[in-house]
């Protein structure tokens, strides 16, 4: 995750639906394991937009 500075996170999947399902599962696991990190992330990043790019279109 972001640590002290914002970082880019790259996910890869067979399709958008699979990738977004994994993203949801990842957040569920983080929240179960380290709820304090999720609270801290929400406190410093209360509003943002996630973007999905299909890099295969650039080939």
N, C-alpha and C positions, 0 to 999 in steps of 0.2 A: 504494500500500500504506500501511501505517500510519505510517511515519515515526516521530517521537518519541512520538506519541499514537495511540491506536487510532482508526480511522476506519471509517465505514460504507462498504461497497462495494456499488454497485447494478449488477446485471446484468439484462439483458432478453433474452428469447428467445421463440421461437414456442411452446415447451413446456418442461417441466422437463428432459426428456432432452437436448434441444439445449443448454439453458443449462448443465447440469452437464458436458456434453461440452466446451463452450467453456471452462468453469472449469478443467478438467483440462489443456486445451491451453494456456491462459494460464500456469498454473504450470510446465508443461514449458518454455515459451518463456522465462520468467523464470529458471528454473534453468539453462538453456543459456546465456543471455546474462549473467546476474549471479549465479552460484552463491553468492557471498559474502552476498548479500541473503537468499537462502533459508536459509542457515546461521544468519544473525543472527536472522531471524524465528523459526526453530525454537528458538533459544537463549532468546529472551524470551517465546515463546508456545508452550511445549511441550505444553500440553493445553488444548483449547478446543472449543467446539461451534459449528458454522456453522448458521445458520438460514435457511430459505427461506420467504418469505411470498408469497402470491399476492394482490397488491394489487388485481387485477381483481375479486376477491370483495367488495371494499368499495364498489364503485360501485353 
